[in-house]
Every structure is written in structure tokens, then in C-alpha cells.
Amino acid sequence: MHIELRHLRTIRAIHQTGGLARAAEVLNITQSALSHQVKGIEDQAGVELFVRRSKPMRLSPAGQRMLRAAERILPEIDALEEEFAGLRSGRVGQLHIAIECHACFDWLFPVLEGFRRAWPEVDVDIRPGLAFGALPALMREEVDLVISSDPEPLPGATFLPLFDYAPTFIASAQNPLAAKPWVEAEDFRDQVLIAYPMDRGRLDVFSELLIPARVEPRAVRLVELTAVILMLVASNRGVAVLPDWVLRDVRYRPDYVTKPVTRTGLTKTLYAAIREGDATRPWMEDFLRLAQSEPRKLQGR
């Protein structure tokens, strides 16, 4: 027995309209063609699907079985067709994000809120658990975008600059380093450095300052949350180096001091890594635009 989607639509239409004439109008075919189609289905099934002497036409028990299948299958097919239409038009998609930057949540959530309003049919998710294998996951299509400050050659991927930021030193106003105009690597030797729990090579204070200078802080305290880092710094339990956008609300408070890292300051660039084929998707272009503009607001630019 070979059942096609048009057969299921026929059964559903006749049941809903109660007769061949009205069902034919709904299906946009002639009544003769519809009657021939019904006979063909019944010949294949070897059973009658309708009680023909009833008005309106009534489904037989076998027809009821087929109707239940139609009511289960056709909505899924309709939804699939609508999804494919959305994909072709660029309205529907998936944006699963991996983050190699703990502090990125401070600007990312406002970006995602604006994106959600503009693209409600794009499925958005954040995968922080993939932070240390994010780029391989991008190429396996497990995620669609990676936020990173460490671009690397990767066939099939492109790194698009989002914005520049300044890794900035922050300490309690009671810390001896508060009197200095800027801090250098040597200043960290007798300090407790509070940092995110990441590989040192991905922390700006290590990769840009301490590792090249071969300086080890007196101790390193790993803390997951930015708010807790700031609380510990205010209590003079350690110092930290954080992106400038994180410090927008605390840098002028009397219990903190912020200083450039080195005399000339440090500048880093944050990137979005995406697969090359995704760069022209309309919703991806819009997300990247938002991701470039929102941090600049937080930085006061």
C-alpha cells in the first residue's frame, strides 16, 4: 500500500467538509478527480474508507484510522514546510554561542535581548561549558558563533572584530598600588591576583603582562562571578585586571581605584568566530551589528 501526503489531505478535507463537492473546492481539484483519488486509495487499502449512503459523508472505522494518521502527520509536515520557508527567507535559524570570556555576559545579555525582539524565530542558546573546546565545536556545527579574544587560523572559519577594549587594573583604595599612576608586571609579585577560573593563556593579565615578564603573583584566587571579584577587591583581599566595560559602574566609587596596565595601557580586540557560510545570513549580520554597538555604549564611546 502506497499512501501519499495528498491522500491524507483528501481524507482530512472530506471529513472536515462532509462531502466530495466542498472538499474538492478546498483542495482545488475537480470533484471527479477527488472521487477517483478516493477510489484509488480504497483499492490500495482493500477496504472502504467512507460510509457512502450517509449525509454528510461519514468515515468508516478504517477511514477513522487513516484520519488519525493524517491528523498526526500533516501538522508536522506543515510545520516543517513553514520552517523551511523561514530558512529560505532568512527569518528562521539557530544561534548557539560559545564564550571564551567570563566577563562577556555583562554586554552579551543586552545584545541578546535586542536580538530576540528583532528575530523571534531564531533559536538562541549560550554554551559556556564549551569554552575550552569552542572552536572545534564551531567546525563540528555544535555551536554557531564563538566569542574570543584569541583568533587563530582555522580553515572554514572567519574571525570578525567586534570591538577593542582595555584590560584595566582595579584595586581597593587602601591598596598600596592605589598611589601609582599605572601598574607593571613587578607590582603583582606581592599581590593576591583574583581572576576567572580559566587557562592562564586566555587571561589578559597573564598572556599580555605576567607571562612575558616571567612574574608570578604572591597568590592567585580563582572566582567565577564578576560581582564576587569586585566585592573581594573592595575588601582589599586582592587585585584584579578586568575589561574596561566591566568597570563602568565602579571606577568612580571611592572604595576602588582603577589604573592602566603599563604606562601606555593595553588594548585587546574581541572577535566573533563564525563559519564562513554563515556570514551573510540576515540574522547573523544583525547579531554582529548589535554585538559591535552595545559594548561601545557600556564603554561610553
C-alpha positions in Angstrom: 0.0 0.0 0.0 1.4 3.4 -1.1 0.0 6.3 0.9 0.9 9.8 -0.2 0.5 13.1 1.6 -2.2 14.1 -0.8 -4.2 11.0 0.3 -4.0 12.1 3.9 -5.1 15.6 3.0 -8.0 14.2 1.0 -9.3 12.2 3.9 -9.0 15.2 6.2 -10.7 17.5 3.8 -13.7 15.2 3.2 -14.1 14.6 7.0 -13.9 18.4 7.7 -16.3 19.4 4.9 -18.7 16.5 4.9 -18.8 15.8 1.2 -16.9 15.5 -2.1 -18.0 18.7 -3.7 -16.9 21.0 -0.8 -13.7 19.0 -0.2 -12.8 19.4 -3.9 -13.1 23.1 -3.6 -10.9 23.2 -0.5 -8.3 21.0 -2.3 -8.6 23.0 -5.5 -9.3 19.9 -7.7 -12.4 18.7 -9.6 -14.9 16.5 -7.8 -14.4 13.8 -10.4 -10.6 13.8 -9.7 -11.3 13.7 -6.0 -13.7 10.8 -6.4 -11.1 8.9 -8.5 -8.5 9.5 -5.9 -10.7 8.2 -3.1 -11.4 5.0 -5.1 -7.7 4.6 -5.7 -6.9 4.8 -2.0 -9.6 2.3 -1.2 -8.4 -0.1 -3.9 -4.9 0.0 -2.4 -6.2 -0.4 1.1 -8.7 -3.1 0.2 -11.3 -1.6 2.5 -13.9 1.1 2.2 -12.9 4.4 3.9 -16.4 6.0 3.8 -19.9 5.1 4.5 -21.3 6.4 1.2 -25.0 6.4 2.0 -24.6 8.8 4.9 -25.0 12.5 4.6 -22.7 14.2 5.3 -20.2 11.6 4.2 -19.0 9.6 7.2 -15.7 7.8 7.7 -15.8 4.0 8.2 -13.7 2.5 11.0 -10.8 2.1 8.5 -11.2 5.7 7.4 -11.1 6.8 11.1 -7.8 5.1 11.4 -6.4 6.9 8.4 -7.8 10.2 9.7 -5.9 9.8 12.9 -2.7 9.3 11.0 -3.5 12.4 8.9 -4.1 14.5 12.0 -0.8 13.3 13.4 1.4 13.6 10.3 0.1 16.6 8.4 0.7 19.2 11.2 4.3 18.0 11.4 4.7 18.3 7.6 3.0 21.8 7.6 5.4 22.9 10.4 8.4 21.5 8.5 7.4 23.3 5.3 6.9 26.6 7.2 10.3 26.1 8.9 12.0 25.5 5.5 10.3 28.6 4.1 11.6 30.6 7.0 15.1 29.2 6.4 14.9 30.2 2.7 13.7 33.7 3.6 16.4 34.1 6.4 13.8 34.6 9.2 14.4 31.3 10.9 17.7 29.9 12.2 19.9 28.8 15.1 22.4 30.9 17.0 24.2 28.8 19.6 27.0 30.7 21.2 30.2 29.6 23.0 32.0 32.1 25.1 35.8 32.2 25.9 35.3 35.2 28.1 33.6 35.2 31.5 33.1 38.9 31.6 31.3 38.9 28.2 28.0 38.2 29.9 28.0 41.9 31.0 27.4 43.1 27.5 26.1 40.0 25.8 22.7 39.8 27.6 21.6 43.3 26.4 22.6 42.2 22.9 20.6 39.0 23.1 17.5 40.9 24.4 17.6 43.2 21.4 18.2 40.3 19.0 15.3 38.3 20.5 12.9 41.1 19.8 14.1 41.5 16.2 14.4 37.8 15.4 11.9 35.8 17.5 12.1 32.8 15.2 15.9 32.3 15.7 16.7 29.7 18.4 19.3 31.3 20.7 21.4 29.4 23.3 24.6 30.0 25.2 27.1 27.1 25.7 29.6 28.3 28.4 30.6 24.6 29.0 32.2 24.5 25.6 34.6 27.4 26.4 37.8 25.4 26.2 36.8 23.5 23.1 34.8 26.2 21.4 36.5 26.5 18.1 36.4 22.7 17.3 32.8 22.7 18.3 32.2 25.5 15.8 33.6 23.5 13.0 31.5 20.4 14.1 28.4 22.7 13.9 27.7 22.2 17.6 27.8 25.9 18.1 27.3 28.7 15.5 29.4 31.6 17.0 32.4 31.8 19.4 33.3 34.9 21.3 37.0 35.0 21.7 39.9 37.4 22.1 42.4 34.9 20.6 41.9 34.5 16.9 43.8 31.7 15.2 44.0 30.3 11.7 41.1 27.9 11.2 40.1 26.7 7.7 36.4 27.3 7.1 36.0 29.9 9.9 36.3 33.6 9.9 37.1 35.9 12.9 35.2 39.2 12.7 36.3 42.0 15.1 33.6 43.2 17.4 35.3 46.0 19.5 38.5 46.9 21.2 38.7 47.0 25.0 41.3 47.9 27.6 42.3 45.4 30.3 42.2 47.6 33.4 43.7 47.2 36.8 41.4 47.5 39.8 42.2 47.5 43.5 40.9 48.8 46.8 41.6 52.4 47.6 43.5 51.1 50.6 45.9 49.0 48.5 49.5 50.4 48.3 49.3 50.3 44.5 46.4 52.9 44.6 49.0 55.7 44.6 50.7 54.6 41.3 49.7 56.2 38.0 49.8 52.8 36.3 50.8 49.2 37.2 53.5 47.0 35.8 54.2 43.3 36.0 56.6 43.6 39.0 53.7 45.2 41.0 51.9 41.9 41.1 54.7 39.9 42.9 53.4 40.7 46.4 49.7 40.8 45.5 46.9 38.3 45.5 45.5 38.3 42.0 41.8 37.5 41.7 41.0 36.0 38.3 38.4 33.9 36.5 38.9 30.2 36.5 40.3 29.9 33.0 43.5 28.7 31.5 46.2 31.4 32.1 46.9 31.8 28.4 43.3 33.1 28.0 43.5 35.6 30.8 44.7 39.0 29.6 46.7 39.8 32.7 48.8 36.6 32.2 49.0 36.5 28.4 49.8 40.2 27.9 51.7 41.1 31.1 52.8 38.4 33.6 53.9 35.5 31.4 56.1 37.7 29.1 57.7 39.3 32.2 58.0 35.9 34.0 56.3 37.3 37.0 54.2 35.2 39.4 51.8 36.9 41.8 52.1 36.0 45.5 48.9 34.1 45.1 46.1 33.6 42.6 42.5 33.3 43.7 40.0 31.9 41.2 36.5 33.3 41.3 33.7 32.5 38.8 31.5 35.7 39.2 32.5 39.2 38.3 30.4 40.6 41.1 32.3 38.5 43.7 35.6 39.6 42.2 34.6 43.2 42.7 33.4 42.5 46.2 36.7 40.9 47.2 38.7 43.7 45.6 36.7 46.3 47.5 37.5 44.4 50.7 41.2 44.7 49.9 41.5 40.9 49.6 43.3 41.1 46.3 43.5 42.9 43.0 42.2 42.1 39.5 42.6 43.0 35.9 39.2 43.2 34.1 37.9 44.6 30.8 37.0 48.3 30.9 33.3 47.6 30.2 33.0 45.6 33.4 34.2 48.6 35.5 31.8 51.2 34.1 29.7 51.3 37.3 32.5 51.1 39.9 35.5 53.0 38.6 34.4 56.3 40.2 33.4 54.8 43.5 35.6 55.9 46.4 36.4 52.4 47.6 38.0 51.4 44.3 40.9 52.7 42.2 41.4 51.8 38.5 44.7 52.1 36.7 46.1 51.5 33.2 48.1 48.3 32.8 51.6 49.5 31.8 52.4 53.2 31.1 50.8 53.1 27.6 47.9 50.8 28.6 46.9 47.5 27.0 44.4 47.2 24.1 42.8 43.9 23.1 40.2 43.1 20.5 37.2 40.8 21.0 36.2 38.7 18.0 33.2 36.7 16.8 34.3 33.4 15.1 31.7 32.0 12.7 31.7 29.5 9.8 32.3 31.2 6.5 29.0 30.2 5.0 27.1 31.9 7.8 28.5 35.4 7.4 25.7 36.5 5.0 22.7 35.2 6.9 20.5 38.2 7.7 20.0 37.4 11.4 23.8 36.7 11.8 24.6 40.1 10.3 22.1 41.8 12.6 23.5 40.0 15.7 27.1 41.1 14.8 25.9 44.7 14.4 24.3 44.6 17.8 27.4 42.9 19.3 29.6 45.7 17.9 27.4 48.6 19.1 26.3 47.5 22.6 29.8 47.3 24.3 30.6 50.8 23.0 27.6 52.1 24.9 29.0 50.5 28.1 32.4 51.9 27.4 30.9 55.4 27.0 32.0 55.7 23.3 
